[in-house]
Amino acid sequence: MYKVFFNESLLTFRNQSTSEAKNILFQNESQFDEAFHLLSSNTANFVNIFSDDIKAVWAKFLHNYKHIKAAGGIVRNPDDEFLFIHRLGKWDLPKGKMEEGETKEESAIREIEEECSITNLELKQFLMPTYHIYFLKEYIIKETFWFEVFYNGNELPIPQQEEGIEFVGWKKKDEIPQLLKNSYPNIQLLLDNYLDLL
């Protein structure tokens, strides 16, 4: 199964229908726009596209729209605190667009360093990708690759204000559920999956 967030709504791709969603049996690419219309018009807040060959449908979906790749991280320190940023009124994690020629790993480290002004970052493991759609003259799919990152330093994180970041700082694990109430669905999904592993 693949999950794509559209604002607060959800688009999934599965091998079968689900009773929780408005289901679309995949036949052609125009049904992607049909799904977007249902979600953007609030006719449905959960749409599921299904097919026997969902991998092929997913490949068509990614090929059908402008596809931007980004990378970021869940950053922990030796005190078992997590690095959060606050941007555009929401709690978020440091991440940003990959530059040409960069690997996912290089991009994740660079973005954390730029957005939070900390160095001495150690990449631990790849966690998962998340996907969301937004509209900017056209529909764009943003795929973000997330890594577990360890920080062992004593620098004071400083927000990259030119990127609209108002605050950056360390948060305790027991503070995270409250922060997620004012965050993005893909950040909630990522952290729920990650915290289950701890």
PEQUIUR-V727364 format. One record per residue. N is the residue number from 1. RES is the residue in one small letter. D_CENTER is the distance of its C-alpha to the mean C-alpha in Angstrom with 1 decimal. Layout:
# PEQUIUR-V727364
{{N,RES,D_CENTER} {N,RES,D_CENTER}}
This chain:
# PEQUIUR-V727364
{{1,m,15.9} {2,y,12.7} {3,k,10.3} {4,v,9.1} {5,f,8.6} {6,f,11.2} {7,n,11.6} {8,e,12.5} {9,s,13.6} {10,l,12.7} {11,l,13.8} {12,t,14.6} {13,f,16.6} {14,r,19.3} {15,n,22.8} {16,q,24.4} {17,s,24.4} {18,t,23.3} {19,s,25.4} {20,e,22.5} {21,a,21.3} {22,k,23.0} {23,n,23.6} {24,i,24.1} {25,l,26.0} {26,f,24.9} {27,q,27.8} {28,n,26.6} {29,e,23.9} {30,s,25.0} {31,q,23.5} {32,f,19.9} {33,d,21.2} {34,e,22.9} {35,a,19.8} {36,f,18.2} {37,h,21.5} {38,l,21.6} {39,l,18.2} {40,s,18.9} {41,s,22.4} {42,n,21.5} {43,t,23.9} {44,a,21.3} {45,n,18.1} {46,f,17.5} {47,v,18.5} {48,n,18.9} {49,i,20.1} {50,f,22.3} {51,s,24.5} {52,d,26.4} {53,d,24.7} {54,i,21.0} {55,k,20.1} {56,a,22.2} {57,v,20.8} {58,w,17.2} {59,a,18.6} {60,k,20.4} {61,f,17.3} {62,l,15.5} {63,h,18.9} {64,n,19.7} {65,y,17.4} {66,k,16.5} {67,h,13.6} {68,i,11.9} {69,k,10.4} {70,a,8.8} {71,a,8.8} {72,g,8.8} {73,g,10.2} {74,i,11.4} {75,v,14.9} {76,r,18.0} {77,n,21.5} {78,p,24.9} {79,d,25.2} {80,d,22.2} {81,e,20.4} {82,f,16.7} {83,l,15.7} {84,f,14.0} {85,i,14.1} {86,h,15.2} {87,r,14.5} {88,l,15.6} {89,g,16.7} {90,k,13.5} {91,w,12.6} {92,d,9.6} {93,l,9.1} {94,p,10.6} {95,k,8.9} {96,g,10.3} {97,k,11.7} {98,m,13.6} {99,e,17.3} {100,e,19.9} {101,g,21.3} {102,e,18.7} {103,t,17.4} {104,k,13.8} {105,e,15.5} {106,e,17.4} {107,s,14.6} {108,a,12.7} {109,i,16.1} {110,r,17.1} {111,e,14.2} {112,i,14.7} {113,e,18.4} {114,e,18.3} {115,e,16.2} {116,c,18.0} {117,s,21.3} {118,i,21.6} {119,t,22.7} {120,n,23.9} {121,l,20.4} {122,e,20.6} {123,l,17.9} {124,k,18.4} {125,q,16.4} {126,f,13.4} {127,l,11.3} {128,m,9.1} {129,p,6.8} {130,t,4.0} {131,y,5.5} {132,h,6.7} {133,i,10.3} {134,y,12.3} {135,f,16.0} {136,l,17.7} {137,k,21.1} {138,e,19.4} {139,y,16.4} {140,i,13.6} {141,i,10.8} {142,k,8.0} {143,e,6.9} {144,t,5.2} {145,f,7.6} {146,w,7.7} {147,f,11.4} {148,e,13.8} {149,v,15.9} {150,f,19.3} {151,y,21.1} {152,n,24.8} {153,g,26.3} {154,n,27.7} {155,e,26.3} {156,l,25.5} {157,p,21.9} {158,i,22.3} {159,p,19.7} {160,q,19.4} {161,q,20.9} {162,e,21.0} {163,e,17.2} {164,g,17.7} {165,i,16.9} {166,e,19.6} {167,f,19.3} {168,v,18.1} {169,g,19.5} {170,w,19.8} {171,k,19.4} {172,k,21.1} {173,k,19.5} {174,d,21.5} {175,e,20.1} {176,i,16.4} {177,p,17.2} {178,q,18.6} {179,l,15.8} {180,l,13.3} {181,k,15.8} {182,n,14.8} {183,s,11.0} {184,y,8.1} {185,p,8.0} {186,n,4.5} {187,i,5.8} {188,q,8.9} {189,l,8.3} {190,l,7.3} {191,l,10.2} {192,d,12.5} {193,n,12.4} {194,y,13.0} {195,l,15.7} {196,d,17.4} {197,l,18.0} {198,l,19.7}}
